[in-house]
Amino acid sequence: MFASSFQINNRKVGVGYPCFVIAEPGSNHNGKLDMALRLVDVAADAGADAIKFQTFHADEHYVRDTPQFSYLREIAPDKSTFELIKGLEMPREWHAILRQHAERRGILFLSTPSDRSAVDELVDEHGMGAIKIASFEAVDLPFIE
């Protein structure tokens, strides 16, 4: 049985509480810190409670010869799928910068971790109040534990 409510940092979420809105830019920072900071600003200005990015290493999820998808070929015909995904990685040193900026703007910084070191860093070093795992990780029980 699931709880009817839970807490993310100091905020109650669930039945009887206001909706908790998470802005989801994922990797749409395009590898640029200034874009990631602007995304935090847009989320805060829109009234979101949190903003959630993605933290991953392309090397751990894609092989270098991953086939190119047709829609990606149209976007960047000169880059492989791996090169495109690699370009969307969030540098780990951005976590502190984005968390501090989000705090200044009054929203919670979140990031979906896709490896154990990211979980440890986000929770232990940055006090991330919640974790949302990627759907493809839902079957990786050791990772979830």
C-alpha positions as a printed NumPy array, in Angstrom:
array([[  0.   ,   0.   ,   0.   ],
       [  1.28 ,   3.446,  -0.902],
       [  1.283,   6.349,   1.511],
       [ -1.281,   9.039,   0.721],
       [  1.382,  11.694,   1.287],
       [  5.134,  12.082,   1.646],
       [  7.606,  14.892,   2.088],
       [ 10.176,  16.406,  -0.251],
       [ 12.458,  18.563,   1.884],
       [ 10.002,  20.606,   3.951],
       [  7.097,  20.283,   1.525],
       [  4.253,  17.78 ,   1.979],
       [  3.133,  16.149,  -1.255],
       [  0.036,  14.043,  -1.777],
       [ -3.625,  13.848,  -0.93 ],
       [ -4.833,  17.069,   0.668],
       [ -1.757,  19.112,  -0.256],
       [ -1.195,  21.531,  -3.154],
       [  0.15 ,  20.103,  -6.395],
       [  3.957,  19.864,  -6.464],
       [  5.063,  21.114,  -9.885],
       [  8.397,  19.923, -11.266],
       [  9.76 ,  21.68 , -14.353],
       [ 11.5  ,  19.05 , -16.474],
       [ 14.211,  20.451, -18.734],
       [ 16.131,  17.147, -18.609],
       [ 19.131,  17.694, -20.881],
       [ 17.725,  20.661, -22.787],
       [ 20.562,  22.856, -21.529],
       [ 22.353,  21.801, -24.724],
       [ 25.629,  21.511, -22.828],
       [ 25.622,  25.207, -21.902],
       [ 25.607,  26.357, -18.282],
       [ 24.068,  29.734, -19.125],
       [ 21.148,  27.916, -20.747],
       [ 20.722,  25.685, -17.667],
       [ 20.663,  28.769, -15.426],
       [ 18.055,  30.409, -17.678],
       [ 15.956,  27.238, -17.471],
       [ 16.015,  27.542, -13.672],
       [ 14.867,  31.16 , -14.002],
       [ 12.039,  30.253, -16.372],
       [ 10.871,  27.462, -14.05 ],
       [ 10.934,  29.779, -11.036],
       [  9.144,  32.561, -12.933],
       [  6.47 ,  30.053, -13.987],
       [  5.861,  29.098, -10.349],
       [  7.363,  25.597, -10.38 ],
       [  8.253,  24.058,  -7.028],
       [ 11.295,  22.255,  -8.426],
       [ 13.396,  21.838, -11.543],
       [ 14.76 ,  18.456, -12.623],
       [ 17.725,  17.878, -14.882],
       [ 19.423,  14.578, -15.846],
       [ 22.811,  13.363, -14.657],
       [ 24.407,  10.615, -16.721],
       [ 27.574,   9.531, -18.467],
       [ 26.972,   8.623, -22.103],
       [ 29.773,   6.041, -21.861],
       [ 27.715,   4.042, -19.355],
       [ 24.51 ,   3.892, -21.424],
       [ 25.445,   4.003, -25.083],
       [ 27.998,   2.258, -27.225],
       [ 30.009,   4.404, -29.589],
       [ 28.446,   2.731, -32.62 ],
       [ 24.813,   3.136, -31.496],
       [ 22.809,   3.363, -34.73 ],
       [ 21.772,   6.845, -35.732],
       [ 18.041,   7.492, -35.5  ],
       [ 16.459,   9.137, -38.541],
       [ 15.197,  12.149, -36.58 ],
       [ 18.709,  12.725, -35.184],
       [ 20.233,  12.45 , -38.648],
       [ 18.013,  15.373, -39.683],
       [ 19.147,  17.472, -36.705],
       [ 22.871,  16.751, -36.888],
       [ 23.839,  14.699, -39.947],
       [ 27.556,  15.004, -39.167],
       [ 27.33 ,  13.603, -35.597],
       [ 26.792,  10.07 , -34.378],
       [ 24.073,   9.265, -31.828],
       [ 26.79 ,   8.768, -29.228],
       [ 28.322,  12.182, -29.96 ],
       [ 24.921,  13.847, -29.628],
       [ 24.148,  12.121, -26.313],
       [ 27.668,  12.832, -25.019],
       [ 27.074,  16.516, -25.751],
       [ 24.004,  16.482, -23.488],
       [ 25.828,  15.265, -20.387],
       [ 25.568,  17.611, -17.428],
       [ 29.035,  18.296, -16.022],
       [ 29.007,  17.265, -12.362],
       [ 30.445,  20.614, -11.312],
       [ 27.189,  22.24 , -12.476],
       [ 25.219,  20.559,  -9.665],
       [ 26.357,  22.99 ,  -6.967],
       [ 25.95 ,  26.003,  -9.258],
       [ 22.43 ,  25.017, -10.323],
       [ 21.374,  24.01 ,  -6.813],
       [ 22.511,  27.356,  -5.392],
       [ 20.829,  29.266,  -8.214],
       [ 17.596,  27.32 ,  -7.744],
       [ 17.69 ,  28.007,  -3.995],
       [ 18.157,  31.736,  -4.659],
       [ 15.138,  31.587,  -6.953],
       [ 13.079,  29.711,  -4.356],
       [ 12.764,  26.338,  -6.062],
       [ 14.237,  22.912,  -5.409],
       [ 17.047,  21.518,  -7.587],
       [ 16.579,  17.892,  -8.646],
       [ 18.372,  15.693, -11.144],
       [ 17.667,  12.163, -12.298],
       [ 20.822,  10.145, -11.565],
       [ 21.69 ,   7.333, -13.94 ],
       [ 24.656,   5.849, -12.083],
       [ 25.54 ,   5.109,  -8.481],
       [ 28.146,   7.851,  -8.207],
       [ 25.518,  10.393,  -9.306],
       [ 23.135,   9.172,  -6.593],
       [ 25.827,   9.517,  -3.941],
       [ 26.867,  12.943,  -5.144],
       [ 23.353,  14.344,  -5.519],
       [ 22.118,  13.067,  -2.168],
       [ 25.233,  13.247,   0.015],
       [ 26.928,  16.336,  -1.376],
       [ 23.943,  18.357,  -2.567],
       [ 21.179,  17.2  ,  -0.219],
       [ 18.79 ,  16.489,  -3.057],
       [ 15.342,  16.105,  -1.487],
       [ 14.006,  13.449,  -3.856],
       [ 15.146,  11.109,  -6.59 ],
       [ 13.235,  10.223,  -9.72 ],
       [ 14.85 ,   7.347, -11.534],
       [ 14.727,   7.088, -15.299],
       [ 12.09 ,   4.68 , -16.563],
       [ 14.74 ,   2.443, -18.171],
       [ 16.263,   2.018, -14.677],
       [ 12.987,   0.651, -13.223],
       [ 14.191,  -2.927, -13.708],
       [ 17.674,  -2.346, -12.258],
       [ 16.937,  -3.432,  -8.702],
       [ 20.55 ,  -3.157,  -7.446],
       [ 20.613,   0.444,  -8.677],
       [ 17.266,   1.219,  -7.022],
       [ 18.442,  -0.26 ,  -3.712]])
